[in-house]
Amino acid sequence: MLRISTFRRGGVHPDDKKELSRGSAVETLPMPSKLVVPLSQHLGAPAKAVKAKGDTVVKGEKIGVASSFVSADVHSPCSGTISDVTTVRLANGASCEAVVITPDAVQPEMYNVRYDWKNESPSALLETIKDMGIVGMGGATFPVHVKLAVPEGKKAEYLVINAVECEPYLTSDYRSLMERTDETLEGIMILDRILSPEHIVIGIEANKMDAAQLLEEHIKSHGYPVEVQPLKMKYPQGDEKQLLKAVTGREVPSGKLPIDIGAVVCNAGTVYAVYEACVFHKPLIERIVTVSGEAVKNPKNILSPVGASAADLLAFAGGYNTDNVDKLISGGPMMGFAFADEQCPVTKGTSGILALKGADLEAGVCVSCGKCVAHCPMGLMPNRMFRNIKNGRYKEALDLGLLDCKECGCCAFICPAHLPLVQGFKLGKKMGRKK
């Protein structure tokens, strides 16, 4: 195993809080009485509904088809009847069309026949991944068939598997690696066939060394051409630009993508979804969600169908252990979205549902301490960008590199004045683009 590596510029060290949920095996959520399946669970254009109220659907059947090149199909997570097609609000505040399904009392056993993917061409495997609606499950939800279609004139020298999971509380990828080791490695071999990279590296943080050792044992027993690279515990180690710097030594230039430096990055959970898609022709209709936080009675990882509500998962985790829940978050506490409605549905990109104690701190005044500058992993000047945005000078903020901001939250985490820096940068990007 190689020495522990990391990126050099910036970063912070929040308490990882992973001990709350990492210790027990993944549990399967009983099928809820209702599933609300959004048609926009991915980056890009929403899918277009192909089913109507009153229609019956079979588990895995398409209920939404991609409406543009950057889009993804949506499938039914159960067999049942469509009771409504309505508009819902997602955890990130966006509204989209959703299909409401009442599941049948008995669900069919499916996806137990293996297909020989080794005899499939790379283009056929890509088509299968597209058909199964696979998107990035680390949070970005970028359609995987688009990411894997390397543009002409470029080559993926590196395939980097992102098993870092650097957000506090989240352990869904960790549990998947521990319980689905061989399946994940087979998924990597499928990506190897599609991309033909020269190097395959799994990047994993040092707080998951048991998973790293398990992966190495299975890699050695199968003779796979895969390297495991332990990484220092430092946020945001899981951001693809920081991950690539740590693993390959190459830096993605401003405005460029990983493929521009000869790399493709794929999240560990996404790799498992690729495995299921190509081996069993199973669409992305369920995922592991970490339900955790100090306000959750029994934090755990739950295998949930897409469309289940946050309330369903929280109830399965024993509910709250307090009457004073200060915040619900979809995703991790650094880059996730605070939401108020427990009926908010699980999507393909929902890595966690957190219930936290501890009131928000009141924002003060910037004292020009420079901590945000010192800890920004992108080498930006958050204090100056925020000041410009606050005063409506969006062009000046853009000129300072606002669009390079990853909204990782390092600056807000370290700010002694508790300024809402990330919210300001989101606003600045929107207003800057409009102007």
Secondary structure, DSSP 4 states (H G I P E B T S, - for coil): -PPPB---S--B-----GGGTSSS--EEPPPPS-EEEES--SSSSPPEE---TT-EE-TT-EEEE--SSS---EE-SSSEEEEEEEEEE-TTS-EEEEEEEEE-SSPPP---S---GGGS-HHHHHHHHHHTT-B-TTTT--BHHHHTSPPTT----EEEEE----STT--HHHHHHHHSHHHHHHHHHHHHHHH--SEEEEEEEGGGHHHHHHHHHHHHHHT-S-EEEEE-S-BTTTSHHHHHHHHHS--PPTT--GGGGTEEEEEHHHHHHHHHHHHH---S-EEEEEEESTTBSS-EEEEEETT-BHHHHHHHTT-BS-S---EEEES-TTT-EEE--TTPBP-TT--EEEEE-SPPPPP-------HHHHH-TT---HHHHHHHHHTT-HHHHHHTTGGG-----HHHHH-TT---HHHHHHHHHHHHHH-
